[in-house]
Amino acid sequence: MPDPTRELPFEELPPPPLYKLVDEEGRDVFAEAEVGGEPATVGVLLESEELARELSEDAAEHGLEALSGLEPRVLPGWAAVEVFASAGEGYVLVVSEAGTGLFYAGTSRAARPNPPGDDVSRLPHLRREGEAPLLTVETDGGEVLVTALFTSTEKATAFRDAAPHLDLPEGLGVIDDAGGLVRHARIAREAGAEYAVFDPETGLAEAIPIEELMREPHQR
C-alpha cells in the first residue's frame, strides 16, 4: 500500500477508471470511521485493481474491517464515481500510488473535468418514448436483462452504432440527479432488468444489481 502518511491533495486526485470494493453479491460496502471526533461513513476509491486487492487483504490493519475480503469493481468514468460517492453520504477515502486523501463525498463532482458540451451532472442512456430498452446478456445461468448507462454521450452513440442488430433507439435520455437514477432503475426493474451496466463493453462482471440503484441515496 502507498505511504498513508503522505496526504493526497485534492488537485492530485487520480482520474477514472477507479476501483471500489463490493461484497460477493456485488453491493457497495462502506466503512464506519471517526472523522473529526464524529462517527462517519467512508467509501473508498482506489487508483488500481492491485491497490484494491491489497486493501481488501489488509483492511483490518488500517481500521477498515468492513472492507476485508471484498472484491474490486471498476468505476469506468466520472458518472460512476459520482453515483458511488453520493451513496455514502459522508466521506470518500481516495488511495493512489501518490498517497491517500479523505474528502467530503460531494467534492467528487468538483474533481471531474468539464469538457465542452458535456454537463457534468448527466448520465446518458438510450431510450424510446416512455421506455428504456433493455439488453439481453448470456450468462452461465441463462439470459439476464440489463439496462445500460453510459459515462458520456459519445460512448452511448458509439455503442448503438456498433450494434445495429440490437435495434437500439435513436433517442438519448439523460439522468440529471440521484432521484432520476432511482426512477430510471425502477422503470427498468418493472421491465425485467436485473442489473445496470455502465458502458456495456465492461461486461456483466461490472454490473450493479438493479435493486441497489432503486434505493434512495440515504438508504444505500
Disulfide bonds with the S-S distance in Angstrom:
none
